[in-house]
C-alpha cells in the first residue's frame, strides 16, 4: 500500500450545478475517510484547490477513487506518489500521578 497526494484544481466559476454537488462531495469524502482510503483532505482558503492524501496499491486505484467524486466532471487533478506522509498522532494526554 502506498500514499498518494492528489492536487485538485477546482473551477474558477462555481456555477449553481457545481455548488449543488458540494454536500454530496462531503458525504462521499467522509465515507472514504471512514474506510481509511483518504487520510487527509484539505481545501485552500481561496477555494481554488483541494489536496488529498489517499492510500492505494496503484495510481490507477487513486484515479478510480477520484472518479467516484460527485464533482469529478468539474475538476482537473494530478496524482503524486509519496515517499512518506507524516502526521501528528492525536490521542489522550498523558496522565500524571503526582
N, CA, C and O atoms as a printed pandas DataFrame, in Angstrom:
     atom_number atom_name residue_name chain_id  residue_number  x_coord  y_coord  z_coord
0              1         N          UNK        A               1    0.854   -1.176    0.000
1              2        CA          UNK        A               1    0.000    0.000    0.000
2              3         C          UNK        A               1    0.896    1.233    0.000
3              4         O          UNK        A               1    1.890    1.286    0.724
4              5         N          UNK        A               2    0.543    2.211   -0.807
5              6        CA          UNK        A               2    1.305    3.442   -0.931
6              7         C          UNK        A               2    0.400    4.635   -0.626
7              8         O          UNK        A               2   -0.825    4.545   -0.715
8              9         N          UNK        A               3    1.028    5.749   -0.266
9             10        CA          UNK        A               3    0.301    7.003   -0.099
10            11         C          UNK        A               3    0.514    7.859   -1.339
11            12         O          UNK        A               3    1.599    7.885   -1.921
12            13         N          UNK        A               4   -0.539    8.552   -1.725
13            14        CA          UNK        A               4   -0.505    9.449   -2.881
14            15         C          UNK        A               4   -1.068   10.803   -2.483
15            16         O          UNK        A               4   -2.004   10.890   -1.688
16            17         N          UNK        A               5   -0.484   11.864   -3.046
17            18        CA          UNK        A               5   -1.018   13.212   -2.900
18            19         C          UNK        A               5   -1.757   13.519   -4.197
19            20         O          UNK        A               5   -1.213   13.354   -5.289
20            21         N          UNK        A               6   -2.987   13.960   -4.064
21            22        CA          UNK        A               6   -3.774   14.367   -5.221
22            23         C          UNK        A               6   -4.009   15.867   -5.103
23            24         O          UNK        A               6   -4.550   16.346   -4.106
24            25         N          UNK        A               7   -3.601   16.595   -6.119
25            26        CA          UNK        A               7   -3.831   18.033   -6.162
26            27         C          UNK        A               7   -4.953   18.277   -7.161
27            28         O          UNK        A               7   -4.826   17.963   -8.345
28            29         N          UNK        A               8   -6.041   18.836   -6.674
29            30        CA          UNK        A               8   -7.235   19.042   -7.491
30            31         C          UNK        A               8   -7.451   20.529   -7.705
31            32         O          UNK        A               8   -7.465   21.317   -6.759
32            33         N          UNK        A               9   -7.620   20.896   -8.966
33            34        CA          UNK        A               9   -7.938   22.279   -9.303
34            35         C          UNK        A               9   -9.445   22.387   -9.485
35            36         O          UNK        A               9  -10.040   21.687  -10.305
36            37         N          UNK        A              10  -10.049   23.273   -8.707
37            38        CA          UNK        A              10  -11.492   23.483   -8.769
38            39         C          UNK        A              10  -11.816   24.544   -9.813
39            40         O          UNK        A              10  -10.961   25.361  -10.156
40            41         N          UNK        A              11  -13.048   24.538  -10.321
41            42        CA          UNK        A              11  -13.397   25.512  -11.363
42            43         C          UNK        A              11  -13.386   26.946  -10.836
43            44         O          UNK        A              11  -13.724   27.208   -9.682
44            45         N          UNK        A              12  -12.990   27.855  -11.709
45            46        CA          UNK        A              12  -12.983   29.276  -11.345
46            47         C          UNK        A              12  -14.412   29.760  -11.145
47            48         O          UNK        A              12  -14.710   30.442  -10.164
48            49         N          UNK        A              13  -15.292   29.409  -12.073
49            50        CA          UNK        A              13  -16.696   29.790  -11.987
50            51         C          UNK        A              13  -17.475   28.619  -11.402
51            52         O          UNK        A              13  -17.798   27.661  -12.105
52            53         N          UNK        A              14  -17.772   28.705  -10.118
53            54        CA          UNK        A              14  -18.523   27.640   -9.455
54            55         C          UNK        A              14  -20.012   27.920   -9.632
55            56         O          UNK        A              14  -20.650   28.557   -8.794
56            57         N          UNK        A              15  -20.534   27.434  -10.724
57            58        CA          UNK        A              15  -21.946   27.643  -11.023
58            59         C          UNK        A              15  -22.855   26.909  -10.053
59            60         O          UNK        A              15  -22.400   26.165   -9.185
60            61         N          UNK        A              16  -24.140   27.133  -10.220
61            62        CA          UNK        A              16  -25.153   26.560   -9.346
62            63         C          UNK        A              16  -25.109   25.032   -9.346
63            64         O          UNK        A              16  -25.280   24.400   -8.303
64            65         N          UNK        A              17  -24.884   24.452  -10.503
65            66        CA          UNK        A              17  -24.838   22.992  -10.609
66            67         C          UNK        A              17  -23.668   22.408   -9.810
67            68         O          UNK        A              17  -23.824   21.402   -9.117
68            69         N          UNK        A              18  -22.495   23.045   -9.912
69            70        CA          UNK        A              18  -21.332   22.595   -9.146
70            71         C          UNK        A              18  -21.599   22.736   -7.647
71            72         O          UNK        A              18  -21.362   21.801   -6.882
72            73         N          UNK        A              19  -22.082   23.884   -7.236
73            74        CA          UNK        A              19  -22.333   24.149   -5.818
74            75         C          UNK        A              19  -23.341   23.140   -5.251
75            76         O          UNK        A              19  -23.230   22.748   -4.090
76            77         N          UNK        A              20  -24.310   22.723   -6.051
77            78        CA          UNK        A              20  -25.307   21.755   -5.577
78            79         C          UNK        A              20  -24.687   20.381   -5.301
79            80         O          UNK        A              20  -25.278   19.570   -4.587
80            81         N          UNK        A              21  -23.516   20.119   -5.854
81            82        CA          UNK        A              21  -22.845   18.828   -5.651
82            83         C          UNK        A              21  -21.949   18.811   -4.406
83            84         O          UNK        A              21  -21.504   17.742   -3.989
84            85         N          UNK        A              22  -21.684   19.957   -3.819
85            86        CA          UNK        A              22  -20.771   20.038   -2.677
86            87         C          UNK        A              22  -21.238   19.199   -1.484
87            88         O          UNK        A              22  -20.416   18.481   -0.914
88            89         N          UNK        A              23  -22.517   19.249   -1.072
89            90        CA          UNK        A              23  -22.923   18.389    0.048
90            91         C          UNK        A              23  -22.716   16.899   -0.242
91            92         O          UNK        A              23  -22.341   16.139    0.652
92            93         N          UNK        A              24  -22.957   16.488   -1.468
93            94        CA          UNK        A              24  -22.746   15.093   -1.861
94            95         C          UNK        A              24  -21.256   14.743   -1.840
95            96         O          UNK        A              24  -20.871   13.630   -1.484
96            97         N          UNK        A              25  -20.431   15.709   -2.226
97            98        CA          UNK        A              25  -18.978   15.517   -2.192
98            99         C          UNK        A              25  -18.514   15.287   -0.759
99           100         O          UNK        A              25  -17.702   14.398   -0.499
100          101         N          UNK        A              26  -19.023   16.077    0.158
101          102        CA          UNK        A              26  -18.620   15.948    1.564
102          103         C          UNK        A              26  -19.019   14.588    2.135
103          104         O          UNK        A              26  -18.259   13.987    2.895
104          105         N          UNK        A              27  -20.188   14.108    1.778
105          106        CA          UNK        A              27  -20.633   12.787    2.230
106          107         C          UNK        A              27  -19.712   11.702    1.669
107          108         O          UNK        A              27  -19.311   10.786    2.386
108          109         N          UNK        A              28  -19.384   11.814    0.385
109          110        CA          UNK        A              28  -18.506   10.822   -0.253
110          111         C          UNK        A              28  -17.129   10.815    0.403
111          112         O          UNK        A              28  -16.571    9.749    0.666
112          113         N          UNK        A              29  -16.583   11.992    0.665
113          114        CA          UNK        A              29  -15.262   12.083    1.291
114          115         C          UNK        A              29  -15.302   11.533    2.712
115          116         O          UNK        A              29  -14.402   10.794    3.109
116          117         N          UNK        A              30  -16.322   11.877    3.480
117          118        CA          UNK        A              30  -16.450   11.352    4.845
118          119         C          UNK        A              30  -16.470    9.824    4.841
119          120         O          UNK        A              30  -15.846    9.192    5.694
120          121         N          UNK        A              31  -17.182    9.232    3.890
121          122        CA          UNK        A              31  -17.248    7.778    3.787
122          123         C          UNK        A              31  -15.870    7.185    3.476
123          124         O          UNK        A              31  -15.473    6.176    4.059
124          125         N          UNK        A              32  -15.153    7.819    2.556
125          126        CA          UNK        A              32  -13.821    7.326    2.180
126          127         C          UNK        A              32  -12.819    7.506    3.314
127          128         O          UNK        A              32  -11.900    6.698    3.453
128          129         N          UNK        A              33  -12.977    8.548    4.125
129          130        CA          UNK        A              33  -12.123    8.735    5.306
130          131         C          UNK        A              33  -12.398    7.611    6.302
131          132         O          UNK        A              33  -11.468    7.015    6.844
132          133         N          UNK        A              34  -13.670    7.326    6.540
133          134        CA          UNK        A              34  -14.034    6.261    7.478
134          135         C          UNK        A              34  -13.517    4.908    7.016
135          136         O          UNK        A              34  -13.157    4.069    7.841
136          137         N          UNK        A              35  -13.478    4.686    5.701
137          138        CA          UNK        A              35  -12.973    3.426    5.156
138          139         C          UNK        A              35  -11.443    3.363    5.153
139          140         O          UNK        A              35  -10.861    2.316    4.868
140          141         N          UNK        A              36  -10.793    4.493    5.473
141          142        CA          UNK        A              36   -9.335    4.532    5.506
142          143         C          UNK        A              36   -8.686    4.734    4.149
143          144         O          UNK        A              36   -7.466    4.622    4.023
144          145         N          UNK        A              37   -9.476    5.029    3.138
145          146        CA          UNK        A              37   -8.918    5.254    1.804
146          147         C          UNK        A              37   -8.351    6.665    1.670
147          148         O          UNK        A              37   -7.351    6.872    0.982
148          149         N          UNK        A              38   -8.986    7.630    2.324
149          150        CA          UNK        A              38   -8.482    9.003    2.357
150          151         C          UNK        A              38   -7.934    9.266    3.748
151          152         O          UNK        A              38   -8.618    9.059    4.751
152          153         N          UNK        A              39   -6.669    9.735    3.795
153          154        CA          UNK        A              39   -6.023   10.027    5.076
154          155         C          UNK        A              39   -6.092   11.503    5.425
155          156         O          UNK        A              39   -6.090   11.858    6.603
156          157         N          UNK        A              40   -6.153   12.368    4.420
157          158        CA          UNK        A              40   -6.211   13.816    4.652
158          159         C          UNK        A              40   -6.940   14.459    3.479
159          160         O          UNK        A              40   -6.827   14.017    2.336
160          161         N          UNK        A              41   -7.692   15.512    3.789
161          162        CA          UNK        A              41   -8.489   16.217    2.780
162          163         C          UNK        A              41   -8.469   17.692    3.155
163          164         O          UNK        A              41   -8.975   18.066    4.213
164          165         N          UNK        A              42   -7.895   18.532    2.305
165          166        CA          UNK        A              42   -7.720   19.951    2.631
166          167         C          UNK        A              42   -8.176   20.833    1.478
167          168         O          UNK        A              42   -7.955   20.517    0.309
168          169         N          UNK        A              43   -8.814   21.941    1.829
169          170        CA          UNK        A              43   -9.293   22.918    0.867
170          171         C          UNK        A              43   -8.558   24.232    1.097
171          172         O          UNK        A              43   -8.468   24.712    2.227
172          173         N          UNK        A              44   -8.033   24.813    0.015
173          174        CA          UNK        A              44   -7.352   26.105    0.104
174          175         C          UNK        A              44   -8.350   27.189    0.516
175          176         O          UNK        A              44   -9.536   27.107    0.199
176          177         N          UNK        A              45   -7.859   28.194    1.220
177          178        CA          UNK        A              45   -8.711   29.287    1.694
178          179         C          UNK        A              45   -9.450   29.966    0.540
179          180         O          UNK        A              45  -10.603   30.369    0.694
180          181         N          UNK        A              46   -8.790   30.094   -0.619
181          182        CA          UNK        A              46   -9.438   30.744   -1.764
182          183         C          UNK        A              46  -10.366   29.797   -2.537
183          184         O          UNK        A              46  -10.963   30.182   -3.543
184          185         N          UNK        A              47  -10.476   28.561   -2.053
185          186        CA          UNK        A              47  -11.364   27.541   -2.630
186          187         C          UNK        A              47  -11.059   27.223   -4.085
187          188         O          UNK        A              47  -11.953   26.890   -4.863
188          189         N          UNK        A              48   -9.781   27.330   -4.442
189          190        CA          UNK        A              48   -9.367   27.020   -5.811
190          191         C          UNK        A              48   -8.735   25.642   -5.921
191          192         O          UNK        A              48   -8.697   25.064   -7.007
192          193         N          UNK        A              49   -8.231   25.101   -4.790
193          194        CA          UNK        A              49   -7.551   23.804   -4.826
194          195         C          UNK        A              49   -7.954   22.943   -3.642
195          196         O          UNK        A              49   -8.241   23.427   -2.547
196          197         N          UNK        A              50   -7.963   21.638   -3.912
197          198        CA          UNK        A              50   -8.108   20.626   -2.878
198          199         C          UNK        A              50   -6.837   19.798   -2.880
199          200         O          UNK        A              50   -6.234   19.577   -3.931
200          201         N          UNK        A              51   -6.430   19.339   -1.705
201          202        CA          UNK        A              51   -5.322   18.395   -1.603
202          203         C          UNK        A              51   -5.818   17.185   -0.832
203          204         O          UNK        A              51   -6.467   17.312    0.206
204          205         N          UNK        A              52   -5.505   16.025   -1.351
205          206        CA          UNK        A              52   -5.934   14.784   -0.723
206          207         C          UNK        A              52   -4.723   13.881   -0.576
207          208         O          UNK        A              52   -3.920   13.756   -1.500
208          209         N          UNK        A              53   -4.590   13.252    0.582
209          210        CA          UNK        A              53   -3.630   12.162    0.748
210          211         C          UNK        A              53   -4.474   10.902    0.871
211          212         O          UNK        A              53   -5.328   10.791    1.751
212          213         N          UNK        A              54   -4.220    9.961   -0.020
213          214        CA          UNK        A              54   -5.002    8.735   -0.064
214          215         C          UNK        A              54   -4.065    7.538   -0.167
215          216         O          UNK        A              54   -2.942    7.644   -0.661
216          217         N          UNK        A              55   -4.555    6.400    0.312
217          218        CA          UNK        A              55   -3.772    5.165    0.285
218          219         C          UNK        A              55   -4.367    4.206   -0.730
219          220         O          UNK        A              55   -5.582    4.021   -0.796
220          221         N          UNK        A              56   -3.479    3.592   -1.530
221          222        CA          UNK        A              56   -3.912    2.620   -2.531
222          223         C          UNK        A              56   -2.708    1.828   -3.009
223          224         O          UNK        A              56   -1.565    2.145   -2.680
224          225         N          UNK        A              57   -2.982    0.798   -3.788
225          226        CA          UNK        A              57   -1.917   -0.032   -4.358
226          227         C          UNK        A              57   -1.312    0.586   -5.614
227          228         O          UNK        A              57   -0.174    0.280   -5.968
228          229         N          UNK        A              58   -2.070    1.457   -6.295
229          230        CA          UNK        A              58   -1.573    1.999   -7.559
230          231         C          UNK        A              58   -2.188    3.369   -7.843
231          232         O          UNK        A              58   -3.188    3.765   -7.244
232          233         N          UNK        A              59   -1.561    4.066   -8.765
233          234        CA          UNK        A              59   -2.075    5.367   -9.210
234          235         C          UNK        A              59   -3.442    5.190   -9.883
235          236         O          UNK        A              59   -4.305    6.064   -9.792
236          237         N          UNK        A              60   -3.626    4.063  -10.553
237          238        CA          UNK        A              60   -4.905    3.788  -11.203
238          239         C          UNK        A              60   -6.036    3.679  -10.171
239          240         O          UNK        A              60   -7.150    4.144  -10.412
240          241         N          UNK        A              61   -5.741    3.066   -9.028
241          242        CA          UNK        A              61   -6.750    2.979   -7.971
242          243         C          UNK        A              61   -7.105    4.358   -7.435
243          244         O          UNK        A              61   -8.259    4.620   -7.096
244          245         N          UNK        A              62   -6.118    5.232   -7.360
245          246        CA          UNK        A              62   -6.376    6.608   -6.908
246          247         C          UNK        A              62   -7.255    7.326   -7.929
247          248         O          UNK        A              62   -8.201    8.017   -7.551
248          249         N          UNK        A              63   -6.955    7.171   -9.211
249          250        CA          UNK        A              63   -7.774    7.795  -10.254
250          251         C          UNK        A              63   -9.206    7.264  -10.192
251          252         O          UNK        A              63  -10.157    8.025  -10.373
252          253         N          UNK        A              64   -9.365    5.968   -9.939
253          254        CA          UNK        A              64  -10.709    5.388   -9.791
254          255         C          UNK        A              64  -11.427    5.990   -8.581
255          256         O          UNK        A              64  -12.626    6.266   -8.638
256          257         N          UNK        A              65  -10.691    6.191   -7.495
257          258        CA          UNK        A              65  -11.266    6.792   -6.294
258          259         C          UNK        A              65  -11.775    8.198   -6.591
259          260         O          UNK        A              65  -12.888    8.552   -6.204
260          261         N          UNK        A              66  -10.966    8.995   -7.275
261          262        CA          UNK        A              66  -11.338   10.371   -7.616
262          263         C          UNK        A              66  -12.536   10.388   -8.567
263          264         O          UNK        A              66  -13.377   11.285   -8.500
264          265         N          UNK        A              67  -12.607    9.399   -9.446
265          266        CA          UNK        A              67  -13.719    9.348  -10.404
266          267         C          UNK        A              67  -15.067    9.120   -9.723
267          268         O          UNK        A              67  -16.111    9.351  -10.333
268          269         N          UNK        A              68  -15.057    8.669   -8.463
269          270        CA          UNK        A              68  -16.294    8.470   -7.699
270          271         C          UNK        A              68  -16.827    9.780   -7.115
271          272         O          UNK        A              68  -17.965    9.829   -6.647
272          273         N          UNK        A              69  -16.021   10.834   -7.138
273          274        CA          UNK        A              69  -16.439   12.100   -6.541
274          275         C          UNK        A              69  -17.589   12.720   -7.334
275          276         O          UNK        A              69  -17.553   12.732   -8.564
276          277         N          UNK        A              70  -18.598   13.230   -6.650
277          278        CA          UNK        A              70  -19.695   13.931   -7.339
278          279         C          UNK        A              70  -19.225   15.131   -8.165
279          280         O          UNK        A              70  -19.885   15.507   -9.134
280          281         N          UNK        A              71  -18.089   15.737   -7.791
281          282        CA          UNK        A              71  -17.585   16.915   -8.516
282          283         C          UNK        A              71  -16.622   16.531   -9.647
283          284         O          UNK        A              71  -16.013   17.408  -10.260
284          285         N          UNK        A              72  -16.481   15.255   -9.922
285          286        CA          UNK        A              72  -15.470   14.753  -10.862
286          287         C          UNK        A              72  -15.512   15.456  -12.233
287          288         O          UNK        A              72  -14.462   15.777  -12.789
288          289         N          UNK        A              73  -16.689   15.692  -12.769
289          290        CA          UNK        A              73  -16.809   16.282  -14.105
290          291         C          UNK        A              73  -16.361   17.743  -14.170
291          292         O          UNK        A              73  -16.268   18.311  -15.258
292          293         N          UNK        A              74  -16.084   18.351  -13.023
293          294        CA          UNK        A              74  -15.762   19.774  -12.965
294          295         C          UNK        A              74  -14.300   20.054  -12.602
295          296         O          UNK        A              74  -13.891   21.214  -12.539
296          297         N          UNK        A              75  -13.525   19.018  -12.366
297          298        CA          UNK        A              75  -12.177   19.208  -11.821
298          299         C          UNK        A              75  -11.095   18.698  -12.753
299          300         O          UNK        A              75  -11.340   17.911  -13.667
300          301         N          UNK        A              76   -9.890   19.175  -12.487
301          302        CA          UNK        A              76   -8.673   18.638  -13.089
302          303         C          UNK        A              76   -7.783   18.252  -11.921
303          304         O          UNK        A              76   -7.794   18.915  -10.884
304          305         N          UNK        A              77   -7.004   17.170  -12.084
305          306        CA          UNK        A              77   -6.180   16.738  -10.961
306          307         C          UNK        A              77   -4.879   16.106  -11.423
307          308         O          UNK        A              77   -4.757   15.612  -12.544
308          309         N          UNK        A              78   -3.909   16.141  -10.511
309          310        CA          UNK        A              78   -2.620   15.482  -10.692
310          311         C          UNK        A              78   -2.408   14.573   -9.493
311          312         O          UNK        A              78   -2.805   14.896   -8.373
312          313         N          UNK        A              79   -1.773   13.429   -9.743
313          314        CA          UNK        A              79   -1.515   12.442   -8.697
314          315         C          UNK        A              79   -0.011   12.310   -8.525
315          316         O          UNK        A              79    0.723   12.181   -9.505
316          317         N          UNK        A              80    0.452   12.343   -7.271
317          318        CA          UNK        A              80    1.866   12.213   -6.951
318          319         C          UNK        A              80    2.049   11.087   -5.938
319          320         O          UNK        A              80    1.419   11.092   -4.881
320          321         N          UNK        A              81    2.903   10.130   -6.258
321          322        CA          UNK        A              81    3.210    9.054   -5.313
322          323         C          UNK        A              81    4.163    9.610   -4.261
323          324         O          UNK        A              81    5.181   10.215   -4.599
324          325         N          UNK        A              82    3.835    9.406   -2.987
325          326        CA          UNK        A              82    4.625    9.963   -1.895
326          327         C          UNK        A              82    5.662    8.971   -1.383
327          328         O          UNK        A              82    5.429    7.763   -1.355
328          329         N          UNK        A              83    6.791    9.498   -0.986
329          330        CA          UNK        A              83    7.802    8.693   -0.314
330          331         C          UNK        A              83    7.379    8.440    1.130
331          332         O          UNK        A              83    7.561    7.346    1.664
332          333         N          UNK        A              84    6.807    9.479    1.755
333          334        CA          UNK        A              84    6.253    9.342    3.102
334          335         C          UNK        A              84    5.261   10.468    3.345
335          336         O          UNK        A              84    5.255   11.478    2.642
336          337         N          UNK        A              85    4.428   10.272    4.352
337          338        CA          UNK        A              85    3.463   11.286    4.778
338          339         C          UNK        A              85    3.355   11.184    6.294
339          340         O          UNK        A              85    2.745   10.250    6.815
340          341         N          UNK        A              86    3.943   12.135    6.996
341          342        CA          UNK        A              86    3.911   12.143    8.460
342          343         C          UNK        A              86    2.762   13.015    8.941
343          344         O          UNK        A              86    2.508   14.090    8.398
344          345         N          UNK        A              87    2.078   12.535    9.961
345          346        CA          UNK        A              87    1.024   13.319   10.597
346          347         C          UNK        A              87    1.168   13.184   12.105
347          348         O          UNK        A              87    1.658   12.171   12.605
348          349         N          UNK        A              88    0.741   14.203   12.814
349          350        CA          UNK        A              88    0.779   14.144   14.274
350          351         C          UNK        A              88   -0.297   13.182   14.745
351          352         O          UNK        A              88   -1.419   13.187   14.237
352          353         N          UNK        A              89    0.051   12.366   15.709
353          354        CA          UNK        A              89   -0.927   11.443   16.274
354          355         C          UNK        A              89   -1.761   12.187   17.308
355          356         O          UNK        A              89   -1.236   12.913   18.152
356          357         N          UNK        A              90   -3.054   11.990   17.222
357          358        CA          UNK        A              90   -3.969   12.618   18.175
358          359         C          UNK        A              90   -4.360   11.550   19.187
359          360         O          UNK        A              90   -4.767   10.446   18.823
360          361         N          UNK        A              91   -4.231   11.893   20.440
361          362        CA          UNK        A              91   -4.566   10.932   21.479
362          363         C          UNK        A              91   -4.912   11.635   22.766
363          364         O          UNK        A              91   -5.010   12.861   22.822
364          365         N          UNK        A              92   -5.091   10.862   23.773
365          366        CA          UNK        A              92   -5.391   11.417   25.083
366          367         C          UNK        A              92   -4.108   11.903   25.732
367          368         O          UNK        A              92   -3.056   11.293   25.540
368          369         N          UNK        A              93   -4.171   12.999   26.504
369          370        CA          UNK        A              93   -2.972   13.480   27.192
370          371         C          UNK        A              93   -2.488   12.447   28.226
371          372         O          UNK        A              93   -3.273   11.678   28.780
372          373         N          UNK        A              94   -1.189   12.460   28.461
373          374        CA          UNK        A              94   -0.610   11.580   29.451
374          375         C          UNK        A              94   -1.116   11.957   30.849
375          376         O          UNK        A              94   -1.206   13.135   31.194
376          377         N          UNK        A              95   -1.434   10.962   31.621
377          378        CA          UNK        A              95   -1.918   11.190   32.989
378          379         C          UNK        A              95   -0.712   11.271   33.919
379          380         O          UNK        A              95    0.182   10.427   33.863
380          381         N          UNK        A              96   -0.692   12.291   34.772
381          382        CA          UNK        A              96    0.363   12.446   35.748
382          383         C          UNK        A              96   -0.161   11.971   37.103
383          384         O          UNK        A              96   -1.236   12.386   37.537
384          385         N          UNK        A              97    0.592   11.113   37.761
385          386        CA          UNK        A              97    0.173   10.595   39.058
386          387         C          UNK        A              97    0.719   11.419   40.229
387          388         O          UNK        A              97    0.716   10.945   41.365
388          389         N          UNK        A              98    1.184   12.637   39.971
389          390        CA          UNK        A              98    1.710   13.494   41.055
390          391         C          UNK        A              98    0.623   14.042   41.904
391          392         O          UNK        A              98    0.892   14.777   42.853
